Every structure is written in C-alpha cells, then in structure tokens.
Amino acid sequence: MKSAEMIDITGKSEVERIAIVKGRIRLRKETIEKIRRKEIEKGDVITVAKIAGILAAKKTPEIIPLCHPIPLTNIRVDVNVKEEFVEVTVTVKTVAKTGVEMEALTAATISLLTIWDMVKKYEKDEKGQYPYTRIEEIRVVGKIKRPIQVK
C-alpha cells in the first residue's frame, strides 16, 4: 500500500487559475420567503453564507489533508434566491502552480451548509425531520488556466 503524499508541483510554472462552482439548497417556499423578507431569526442568511464561503475557501488546506496551501487572490460568493431553492456560485482565483477547484468546492459547500444551519428551524416537519431540504448539484462549472498577464 502506498503512503499518502501531496503531489509534487515543484517543477510546475505559476499561472493564473480560476475555478467556478455552483450548488443549491432546496427549501420550503415559506422558508424562501422568510429569507427574502430577512425574517430568519439567526440573521441575514445571504450575507452570512457569503462570509462563511470566503472563510471556508481560505481554510481549505487545513481540512483537506493533501490540498496544497496556495495564495488566493480573489474569492467571490454569489447567492441567488430562486422560487424553490437558493443557488450559490463561487469563483476563486489564484496565481499558483496548482488549481483552486478544492477551494471553490469547499466554499460552495460551506455556504450551503451555513444556509441550512440558519434555516433549519423552519425546515423541520412535525417529527423533527427535513423532508424538503436537500443540498444538490454541487459541481465545477468552469475552470480556467492561463498565462500570467504582465501589466
């Protein structure tokens, strides 16, 4: 059995790298309306989800054991409230020897989990279960790798 190790990226060149990830959380329509009207007891769901996602991207190498710590040059978390779900889109950028997919995936996932945590009170049924709530379709929708632009 081979031991675990990080991939050796020593010989790779630094390039601009961008990863875009989307995911969504399906919620009751009543919960969606509470989010829109800013009536969630725990606070502003959209703002907290954005901040949680940014923090998660920055902490990714601390929670994914073989993920390289890389300098993140930009993290953007967009939260879009739809009729039956809330969609999160994360864009992470770097200039590095390895990509930022893990950071973007982690950010999107934590943003969605944060939304669930903030609205779970409104999502439970009479038995304390979550029959409507589900996180789904977390996926990388874009990946860009290009030479560094010199200004």
Backbone as CSV, one residue per row, in Angstrom:
resi,resn,N_x,N_y,N_z,CA_x,CA_y,CA_z,C_x,C_y,C_z
1,MET,0.845,-1.174,0.000,0.000,0.000,0.000,0.894,1.242,0.000
2,LYS,0.594,2.160,-0.897,1.371,3.378,-0.997,0.955,4.349,0.114
3,SER,1.932,5.050,0.664,1.612,6.038,1.689,1.021,7.282,1.032
4,ALA,0.281,8.047,1.800,-0.322,9.277,1.290,0.750,10.348,1.158
5,GLU,0.657,11.114,0.094,1.578,12.232,-0.083,0.943,13.279,-0.984
6,MET,1.397,14.490,-0.816,0.942,15.555,-1.708,1.588,15.340,-3.071
7,ILE,0.933,15.810,-4.112,1.510,15.771,-5.455,2.642,16.791,-5.511
8,ASP,3.758,16.402,-6.095,4.911,17.304,-6.203,4.687,18.282,-7.357
9,ILE,4.513,19.550,-7.016,4.288,20.581,-8.035,5.506,21.498,-8.187
10,THR,6.627,21.078,-7.637,7.833,21.906,-7.630,8.193,22.418,-9.019
11,GLY,8.160,21.575,-10.017,8.594,21.955,-11.358,7.550,22.671,-12.203
12,LYS,6.349,22.837,-11.691,5.300,23.498,-12.466,5.461,25.015,-12.431
13,SER,5.002,25.658,-13.487,5.040,27.129,-13.557,3.793,27.711,-12.916
14,GLU,3.955,28.906,-12.372,2.800,29.612,-11.842,2.006,30.215,-12.993
15,VAL,0.708,29.999,-12.971,-0.201,30.577,-13.953,-1.450,31.065,-13.237
16,GLU,-2.205,31.908,-13.903,-3.482,32.334,-13.336,-4.463,31.171,-13.426
17,ARG,-5.142,30.918,-12.333,-6.096,29.813,-12.283,-7.393,30.304,-11.664
18,ILE,-8.499,29.891,-12.268,-9.821,30.282,-11.794,-10.701,29.034,-11.776
19,ALA,-11.469,28.873,-10.720,-12.450,27.789,-10.648,-13.797,28.390,-10.270
20,ILE,-14.837,27.898,-10.930,-16.201,28.347,-10.654,-17.028,27.121,-10.291
21,VAL,-17.698,27.207,-9.141,-18.505,26.100,-8.623,-19.911,26.602,-8.329
22,LYS,-20.889,25.779,-8.659,-22.285,26.077,-8.322,-22.860,24.941,-7.496
23,GLY,-23.822,25.273,-6.675,-24.580,24.293,-5.920,-25.855,24.948,-5.433
24,ARG,-26.763,24.154,-4.918,-28.009,24.745,-4.426,-28.577,23.965,-3.257
25,ILE,-29.418,24.654,-2.514,-30.142,24.027,-1.417,-31.625,24.226,-1.671
26,ARG,-32.331,23.125,-1.705,-33.781,23.147,-1.923,-34.455,23.367,-0.571
27,LEU,-35.382,24.320,-0.518,-36.054,24.685,0.727,-37.555,24.822,0.509
28,ARG,-38.302,24.821,1.610,-39.739,25.091,1.548,-39.950,26.509,1.009
29,LYS,-41.034,26.713,0.312,-41.336,28.048,-0.227,-41.494,29.072,0.897
30,GLU,-42.031,28.646,2.023,-42.199,29.557,3.167,-40.838,30.030,3.692
31,THR,-39.879,29.131,3.682,-38.529,29.487,4.130,-37.882,30.457,3.147
32,ILE,-38.062,30.203,1.870,-37.529,31.098,0.839,-38.076,32.514,1.053
33,GLU,-39.366,32.611,1.328,-39.975,33.932,1.559,-39.399,34.606,2.801
34,LYS,-39.160,33.835,3.844,-38.540,34.401,5.064,-37.140,34.931,4.759
35,ILE,-36.394,34.218,3.936,-35.058,34.687,3.546,-35.187,36.001,2.791
36,ARG,-36.106,36.052,1.833,-36.301,37.279,1.032,-36.682,38.473,1.907
37,ARG,-37.543,38.223,2.897,-38.022,39.308,3.767,-37.084,39.570,4.945
38,LYS,-35.967,38.821,4.992,-34.987,38.953,6.086,-35.641,38.716,7.450
39,GLU,-36.438,37.630,7.522,-37.143,37.268,8.747,-36.564,36.018,9.414
40,ILE,-35.350,35.640,9.059,-34.717,34.464,9.665,-34.131,34.890,11.009
41,GLU,-34.504,34.179,12.048,-34.108,34.552,13.408,-32.595,34.681,13.585
42,LYS,-31.826,33.805,12.930,-30.367,33.835,13.100,-29.698,34.999,12.377
43,GLY,-30.408,35.684,11.490,-29.816,36.843,10.830,-29.931,36.809,9.319
44,ASP,-29.124,37.620,8.659,-29.126,37.776,7.210,-28.442,36.568,6.558
45,VAL,-29.258,35.661,6.070,-28.776,34.390,5.520,-27.776,34.611,4.381
46,ILE,-28.080,35.514,3.492,-27.235,35.716,2.317,-25.856,36.237,2.706
47,THR,-25.810,37.239,3.555,-24.523,37.799,3.970,-23.695,36.778,4.744
48,VAL,-24.315,36.079,5.663,-23.577,35.093,6.458,-23.073,33.956,5.578
49,ALA,-23.877,33.505,4.627,-23.454,32.431,3.713,-22.252,32.869,2.871
50,LYS,-22.250,34.121,2.429,-21.123,34.637,1.652,-19.847,34.665,2.494
51,ILE,-19.940,35.180,3.693,-18.759,35.261,4.562,-18.254,33.863,4.914
52,ALA,-19.178,32.945,5.203,-18.779,31.564,5.521,-18.043,30.927,4.346
53,GLY,-18.517,31.170,3.134,-17.864,30.618,1.956,-16.461,31.165,1.762
54,ILE,-16.309,32.458,1.963,-14.983,33.073,1.837,-14.022,32.481,2.866
55,LEU,-14.469,32.380,4.085,-13.638,31.795,5.148,-13.281,30.348,4.817
56,ALA,-14.248,29.590,4.325,-14.011,28.178,4.000,-12.962,28.023,2.911
57,ALA,-13.027,28.862,1.883,-12.025,28.780,0.808,-10.629,28.991,1.375
58,LYS,-10.496,29.969,2.263,-9.190,30.280,2.855,-8.685,29.153,3.760
59,LYS,-9.580,28.380,4.342,-9.207,27.308,5.280,-9.103,25.929,4.624
60,THR,-9.349,25.835,3.335,-9.401,24.533,2.657,-8.197,23.633,2.931
61,PRO,-6.944,24.115,2.824,-5.809,23.209,3.072,-5.743,22.695,4.510
62,GLU,-6.440,23.336,5.415,-6.454,22.877,6.804,-7.420,21.710,7.014
63,ILE,-8.406,21.550,6.118,-9.402,20.490,6.318,-9.351,19.394,5.261
64,ILE,-8.663,19.636,4.143,-8.447,18.591,3.134,-6.962,18.256,3.179
65,PRO,-6.629,17.106,3.714,-5.241,16.801,4.088,-4.185,16.957,2.997
66,LEU,-4.471,16.616,1.759,-3.440,16.644,0.721,-3.588,17.832,-0.224
67,CYS,-4.357,18.813,0.180,-4.563,20.021,-0.619,-3.426,21.006,-0.352
68,HIS,-2.818,21.510,-1.427,-1.715,22.468,-1.281,-2.224,23.808,-0.752
69,PRO,-1.519,24.407,0.191,-1.853,25.783,0.576,-1.354,26.729,-0.519
70,ILE,-2.251,27.498,-1.071,-1.883,28.416,-2.154,-2.438,29.803,-1.851
71,PRO,-1.812,30.837,-2.406,-2.316,32.196,-2.175,-3.565,32.441,-3.017
72,LEU,-4.647,32.780,-2.372,-5.880,33.087,-3.098,-5.912,34.587,-3.368
73,THR,-6.109,34.944,-4.618,-6.099,36.360,-4.978,-7.492,36.951,-5.022
74,ASN,-8.519,36.103,-5.123,-9.891,36.593,-5.094,-10.835,35.446,-4.787
75,ILE,-11.840,35.739,-3.972,-12.912,34.779,-3.677,-14.215,35.555,-3.781
76,ARG,-15.100,35.081,-4.622,-16.405,35.726,-4.758,-17.486,34.676,-4.539
77,VAL,-18.424,34.989,-3.649,-19.552,34.102,-3.374,-20.822,34.868,-3.719
78,ASP,-21.562,34.355,-4.687,-22.851,34.937,-5.063,-23.961,34.012,-4.585
79,VAL,-24.994,34.595,-4.003,-26.136,33.830,-3.509,-27.372,34.360,-4.214
80,ASN,-28.079,33.467,-4.890,-29.248,33.846,-5.675,-30.463,33.076,-5.156
81,VAL,-31.442,33.795,-4.646,-32.650,33.176,-4.094,-33.654,32.974,-5.223
82,LYS,-33.968,31.716,-5.492,-34.926,31.345,-6.543,-36.260,30.961,-5.892
83,GLU,-37.179,30.416,-6.680,-38.509,30.054,-6.160,-38.475,28.876,-5.188
84,GLU,-37.702,27.825,-5.523,-37.703,26.613,-4.705,-36.350,26.269,-4.108
85,PHE,-35.350,27.080,-4.390,-34.015,26.796,-3.866,-33.204,28.069,-3.815
86,VAL,-32.071,27.973,-3.117,-31.099,29.049,-3.090,-29.847,28.513,-3.780
87,GLU,-29.378,29.245,-4.775,-28.200,28.831,-5.533,-26.984,29.632,-5.098
88,VAL,-25.890,28.925,-4.930,-24.618,29.555,-4.576,-23.654,29.349,-5.734
89,THR,-22.994,30.439,-6.133,-21.953,30.372,-7.158,-20.690,30.963,-6.562
90,VAL,-19.614,30.195,-6.614,-18.335,30.633,-6.048,-17.296,30.695,-7.155
91,THR,-16.558,31.801,-7.174,-15.429,31.958,-8.090,-14.184,32.218,-7.249
92,VAL,-13.171,31.390,-7.446,-11.913,31.539,-6.705,-10.786,31.702,-7.719
93,LYS,-9.890,32.662,-7.431,-8.757,32.932,-8.321,-7.439,32.837,-7.554
94,THR,-6.398,32.497,-8.297,-5.040,32.470,-7.755,-4.041,32.628,-8.890
95,VAL,-2.818,32.883,-8.522,-1.667,32.724,-9.409,-0.790,31.727,-8.672
96,ALA,-0.756,30.501,-9.187,-0.086,29.432,-8.447,0.279,28.279,-9.376
97,LYS,0.870,27.238,-8.782,1.295,26.055,-9.524,0.213,24.978,-9.574
98,THR,-0.877,25.181,-8.852,-1.958,24.201,-8.809,-3.285,24.939,-8.752
99,GLY,-4.351,24.222,-9.084,-5.657,24.841,-9.237,-6.398,25.125,-7.940
100,VAL,-7.556,25.752,-8.100,-8.356,26.196,-6.957,-9.735,25.540,-6.907
101,GLU,-9.875,24.372,-7.539,-11.168,23.686,-7.503,-11.578,23.295,-6.091
102,MET,-10.627,22.785,-5.320,-10.963,22.351,-3.961,-11.425,23.527,-3.101
103,GLU,-10.785,24.670,-3.271,-11.170,25.858,-2.515,-12.577,26.309,-2.908
104,ALA,-12.877,26.286,-4.205,-14.204,26.697,-4.667,-15.279,25.698,-4.239
105,LEU,-14.972,24.408,-4.327,-15.924,23.378,-3.877,-16.186,23.485,-2.381
106,THR,-15.136,23.701,-1.611,-15.285,23.834,-0.166,-16.112,25.066,0.167
107,ALA,-15.834,26.173,-0.497,-16.580,27.409,-0.245,-18.063,27.233,-0.549
108,ALA,-18.379,26.635,-1.683,-19.782,26.436,-2.047,-20.489,25.526,-1.052
109,THR,-19.825,24.450,-0.677,-20.422,23.500,0.258,-20.680,24.146,1.613
110,ILE,-19.717,24.874,2.124,-19.882,25.513,3.432,-20.933,26.624,3.368
111,SER,-20.998,27.349,2.271,-22.056,28.352,2.117,-23.430,27.693,2.194
112,LEU,-23.587,26.578,1.499,-24.866,25.861,1.514,-25.172,25.280,2.892
113,LEU,-24.175,24.721,3.553,-24.382,24.202,4.913,-24.744,25.325,5.884
114,THR,-24.168,26.491,5.682,-24.480,27.646,6.524,-25.937,28.057,6.337
115,ILE,-26.397,28.051,5.097,-27.808,28.360,4.841,-28.688,27.357,5.574
116,TRP,-28.368,26.072,5.453,-29.162,25.034,6.127,-29.184,25.287,7.636
117,ASP,-28.027,25.558,8.201,-27.955,25.797,9.640,-28.836,26.975,10.053
118,MET,-28.845,28.011,9.255,-29.594,29.211,9.620,-31.106,29.052,9.470
119,VAL,-31.546,28.141,8.591,-32.990,27.997,8.337,-33.571,26.682,8.841
120,LYS,-32.769,25.847,9.479,-33.254,24.514,9.842,-34.496,24.560,10.729
121,LYS,-34.617,25.565,11.548,-35.790,25.739,12.414,-37.082,25.753,11.590
122,TYR,-37.033,26.331,10.406,-38.215,26.498,9.559,-38.425,25.319,8.603
123,GLU,-37.435,24.471,8.491,-37.486,23.363,7.542,-37.967,22.046,8.161
124,LYS,-37.925,21.931,9.480,-38.303,20.680,10.143,-39.808,20.441,10.036
125,ASP,-40.178,19.165,9.892,-41.588,18.811,9.947,-41.980,18.522,11.391
126,GLU,-43.189,18.048,11.607,-43.677,17.800,12.973,-42.903,16.707,13.704
127,LYS,-42.154,15.884,12.985,-41.333,14.831,13.584,-39.874,15.261,13.747
128,GLY,-39.566,16.503,13.387,-38.197,16.992,13.502,-37.294,16.584,12.358
129,GLN,-37.898,16.112,11.266,-37.129,15.672,10.099,-37.105,16.774,9.033
130,TYR,-36.303,16.570,8.008,-36.149,17.536,6.912,-36.584,16.913,5.583
131,PRO,-37.881,16.734,5.372,-38.328,16.042,4.156,-38.150,16.854,2.866
132,TYR,-38.023,18.165,2.943,-37.923,19.009,1.749,-36.507,19.513,1.506
133,THR,-35.728,19.586,2.551,-34.425,20.237,2.489,-33.380,19.291,1.907
134,ARG,-32.661,19.773,0.914,-31.547,18.974,0.404,-30.565,19.861,-0.346
135,ILE,-29.316,19.546,-0.163,-28.241,20.203,-0.901,-27.990,19.340,-2.124
136,GLU,-27.886,19.989,-3.281,-27.756,19.204,-4.509,-26.935,19.937,-5.566
137,GLU,-26.452,19.127,-6.497,-25.785,19.614,-7.701,-24.596,20.523,-7.444
138,ILE,-23.780,20.194,-6.459,-22.529,20.930,-6.272,-21.557,20.421,-7.339
139,ARG,-21.096,21.331,-8.183,-20.246,20.895,-9.289,-19.350,22.025,-9.785
140,VAL,-18.251,21.653,-10.366,-17.364,22.620,-11.010,-17.983,22.933,-12.371
141,VAL,-18.310,24.192,-12.597,-18.923,24.592,-13.875,-17.935,25.331,-14.773
142,GLY,-16.780,25.672,-14.234,-15.783,26.348,-15.045,-14.404,26.257,-14.424
143,LYS,-13.420,26.107,-15.287,-12.033,26.051,-14.842,-11.195,26.726,-15.917
144,ILE,-10.439,27.723,-15.501,-9.627,28.499,-16.445,-8.171,28.457,-15.985
145,LYS,-7.299,28.272,-16.941,-5.859,28.279,-16.671,-5.232,29.067,-17.799
146,ARG,-4.546,30.172,-17.460,-3.946,30.994,-18.499,-2.657,31.648,-18.002
147,PRO,-1.780,31.984,-18.936,-0.519,32.629,-18.547,-0.783,33.922,-17.774
148,ILE,0.140,34.252,-16.921,0.031,35.473,-16.131,0.105,36.684,-17.057
149,GLN,-0.821,37.603,-16.864,-0.851,38.836,-17.654,0.089,39.861,-17.022
150,VAL,1.095,40.288,-17.756,2.025,41.300,-17.263,1.487,42.663,-17.640
151,LYS,1.431,43.554,-16.667,0.883,44.897,-16.928,1.954,45.920,-17.100
